[in-house]
Amino acid sequence: MKISIESIIGSARKIQEQRPRQRGGRDDGAQVRADYVSIEHRIDKRLSDIHAELRDIQHSLTKNQIIEDGIVRLREDVSRGGDNIARILDETRFEGNRVLASFVGEHPDAKSLEAGLDRVRLLVRDDVLRLRSLQVEAENIAAAGTSSESEAGKLVGSIARAIDTAGAKASSVFSIESETVRRLVR
């Protein structure tokens, strides 16, 4: 039996022609491309959802930090006699609303201020936890190496900045690092 280039090429063509018949005429390459587009679409949608969640968390975090600062001011004022309670309640606003007055009431005492401070610190902690969770998710998307990598990278940066702007006291409320969470998830 002689082996020639023409016979090898002929055999390769026959095999190539038989494959679509064996697969039932379907094109696996088209399926892979469709799956890739579907995955990219889902990643882009999730990144968009993460952006929206980030805005909501930043809104909540800012409001809760304003309330926390107001409660600290009220506590100091109550310890000095409470002459400025009404002014502090009126001045502490978020988006035009008297958030401190609605949080602690119009006539707070020392006990209700302590309870309010504990409650708002839990809310701040929850916001920071949600931010860190989003950060880990965005970092995992960026680590997956998709075409949305640059968008995910920008999102990771904006979440990190949001955590930094939350301040040292909010960041120290929860001490686990995103790297630790990522290792635990894997």
Wavefront OBJ file of the C-alpha trace (Angstrom):
o trace
v 0.000 0.000 0.000
v 1.374 3.340 -1.055
v 0.841 6.377 1.150
v 0.690 9.637 -0.693
v -0.286 13.150 0.160
v -3.288 12.921 -2.146
v -4.627 9.836 -0.355
v -4.205 11.482 3.061
v -6.016 14.617 1.878
v -8.748 12.478 0.336
v -9.216 10.539 3.569
v -9.369 13.784 5.554
v -12.072 15.136 3.218
v -14.157 11.966 3.608
v -13.892 12.154 7.388
v -14.766 15.864 7.319
v -17.853 15.135 5.173
v -18.997 12.357 7.500
v -18.873 14.437 10.696
v -21.903 16.657 9.973
v -23.944 13.562 9.106
v -22.923 11.889 12.357
v -23.895 14.973 14.353
v -27.259 15.165 12.667
v -26.283 18.188 10.615
v -25.857 20.504 13.573
v -22.961 22.936 13.775
v -21.254 22.710 17.188
v -19.266 25.865 16.433
v -22.464 27.879 16.137
v -23.690 26.424 19.440
v -20.458 27.397 21.190
v -20.699 30.936 19.792
v -24.346 31.192 20.901
v -23.444 29.988 24.401
v -20.583 32.487 24.576
v -22.890 35.338 23.541
v -25.458 34.186 26.104
v -22.843 34.101 28.867
v -21.515 37.529 27.879
v -25.056 38.903 27.945
v -25.645 37.450 31.428
v -22.356 38.888 32.700
v -23.169 42.321 31.277
v -26.631 42.149 32.873
v -25.143 41.163 36.238
v -22.604 43.989 36.045
v -25.458 46.383 35.360
v -27.340 44.978 38.368
v -24.210 45.342 40.521
v -23.971 49.007 39.478
v -27.582 49.566 40.568
v -27.011 47.737 43.875
v -23.876 49.797 44.456
v -25.815 53.046 44.049
v -28.512 51.793 46.459
v -25.957 50.732 49.056
v -24.061 54.012 48.804
v -27.348 55.887 49.264
v -28.234 53.826 52.334
v -24.707 54.050 53.755
v -24.605 57.829 53.401
v -28.004 58.186 55.086
v -27.016 55.868 57.945
v -23.720 57.670 58.506
v -25.514 61.023 58.664
v -27.891 59.551 61.238
v -24.963 58.121 63.215
v -23.191 61.484 63.273
v -26.404 63.163 64.363
v -26.908 60.712 67.224
v -23.343 61.307 68.418
v -24.001 65.067 68.389
v -27.273 64.540 70.284
v -25.554 62.389 72.916
v -22.971 65.094 73.508
v -25.696 67.722 73.745
v -27.800 65.630 76.156
v -24.742 65.123 78.380
v -24.343 68.954 78.514
v -27.964 69.627 79.349
v -29.820 69.144 76.033
v -30.301 72.779 75.051
v -29.772 72.163 71.312
v -31.773 68.977 70.747
v -34.396 70.615 68.533
v -31.736 72.391 66.437
v -29.693 69.198 65.930
v -32.819 67.233 65.002
v -33.782 69.915 62.497
v -30.278 70.326 61.001
v -29.595 66.633 60.467
v -31.137 66.052 57.055
v -30.670 63.737 54.115
v -32.107 64.740 50.756
v -34.200 67.369 52.490
v -35.769 64.974 54.984
v -35.285 65.146 58.753
v -33.843 61.641 58.990
v -32.546 61.944 62.542
v -35.914 63.045 63.920
v -37.654 60.160 62.180
v -35.018 57.720 63.468
v -34.871 58.674 67.182
v -38.092 60.646 67.590
v -38.737 64.292 68.463
v -37.879 63.964 72.177
v -35.009 61.511 72.563
v -33.478 60.637 75.918
v -30.066 59.120 76.683
v -31.410 55.546 76.665
v -33.158 55.893 73.294
v -30.028 57.526 71.829
v -27.881 54.557 72.914
v -30.374 52.121 71.388
v -30.541 54.215 68.215
v -26.753 54.359 67.980
v -26.500 50.571 68.275
v -29.210 50.128 65.659
v -27.647 52.543 63.146
v -24.195 50.998 63.607
v -25.714 47.626 62.697
v -27.209 49.218 59.585
v -23.820 50.704 58.624
v -22.191 47.324 59.184
v -24.790 45.631 56.989
v -24.173 48.179 54.226
v -20.420 47.586 54.390
v -20.991 43.815 54.284
v -23.156 44.206 51.199
v -20.456 46.377 49.590
v -17.806 43.776 50.313
v -19.999 41.037 48.881
v -20.431 43.033 45.680
v -16.692 43.638 45.590
v -15.944 39.906 45.765
v -18.487 39.166 43.043
v -17.088 41.859 40.746
v -13.526 40.656 41.395
v -14.569 37.113 40.484
v -16.141 38.351 37.251
v -12.953 40.260 36.475
v -10.866 37.172 37.276
v -12.955 35.089 34.868
v -11.291 36.988 32.023
v -14.344 37.896 29.975
v -14.579 40.714 27.467
v -16.366 42.622 30.227
v -13.147 42.451 32.218
v -12.438 46.165 31.959
v -15.960 47.047 33.079
v -15.693 44.592 35.970
v -12.305 46.084 36.875
v -13.786 49.582 36.930
v -16.633 48.291 39.074
v -14.208 46.682 41.530
v -12.400 50.022 41.778
v -15.595 51.959 42.397
v -16.703 49.494 45.094
v -13.290 49.734 46.769
v -13.587 53.531 46.724
v -17.076 53.268 48.233
v -15.734 51.125 51.052
v -12.879 53.589 51.598
v -15.273 56.539 51.712
v -17.372 54.670 54.245
v -14.574 55.593 56.594
v -12.255 53.695 58.844
v -14.897 53.148 61.497
v -17.315 51.550 59.042
v -14.600 49.433 57.436
v -13.392 48.209 60.798
v -16.858 47.014 61.733
v -16.212 43.887 59.705
v -12.634 42.720 59.460
v -12.702 39.831 56.962
v -10.880 40.595 53.726
v -12.335 39.959 50.273
v -9.365 37.720 49.456
v -10.312 35.468 52.375
v -13.913 35.292 51.209
v -12.816 34.464 47.674
v -10.593 31.630 48.932
v -13.446 30.272 51.060
v -15.839 30.342 48.124
v -13.403 28.456 45.907
l 1 2 3 4 5 6 7 8 9 10 11 12 13 14 15 16 17 18 19 20 21 22 23 24 25 26 27 28 29 30 31 32 33 34 35 36 37 38 39 40 41 42 43 44 45 46 47 48 49 50 51 52 53 54 55 56 57 58 59 60 61 62 63 64 65 66 67 68 69 70 71 72 73 74 75 76 77 78 79 80 81 82 83 84 85 86 87 88 89 90 91 92 93 94 95 96 97 98 99 100 101 102 103 104 105 106 107 108 109 110 111 112 113 114 115 116 117 118 119 120 121 122 123 124 125 126 127 128 129 130 131 132 133 134 135 136 137 138 139 140 141 142 143 144 145 146 147 148 149 150 151 152 153 154 155 156 157 158 159 160 161 162 163 164 165 166 167 168 169 170 171 172 173 174 175 176 177 178 179 180 181 182 183 184 185 186
